[in-house]
Amino acid sequence: MLTIGKLGAEAGVKVPTVRYYEQIGLLPKAERSAGNQRLYGRKALERLAFIRHARDLGFTLEAIRDLLSLSDRPDQSCAAADAIAKAQLAEVESRLARLMSLKAELERMVVQCAGGRIADCRVIEVLGDHSLCATDHRHPEGEHIA
């Protein structure tokens, strides 16, 4: 049995994150020692490693919940898991396209900068007026790319 600290260390997850995953039901409630310390078995470690890897790949907590539910029923078709992964791939491809657009715009701003005074700085000018950009690189909901 692993304490919460050892579980987190083995899975590469901080203790508050382990507690959070337990609180929202991604991890089952831990057994407790006589001293009321959380204790986790190998299955909890495997599940936490799954969650960590899925988060590293950018899956949302809801998608991870769905994937975990599917993994708990190994005899089912993997079509639902494939659909979740394809949706994540589409999101990554969309994010990459936005990042490439941002890269191109930043390169254009830097190239056009004459290196003179701030009053004549193309970087400052373009940042102050989005209409001067070559492309509309804004995130669909106005959020910035993480």
Beta strands, then each sheet from edge to edge (+ up, - down):
strand 1: 2-3
strand 2: 31-32
strand 3: 38-40
sheet 1: 1+ 3- 2+
end
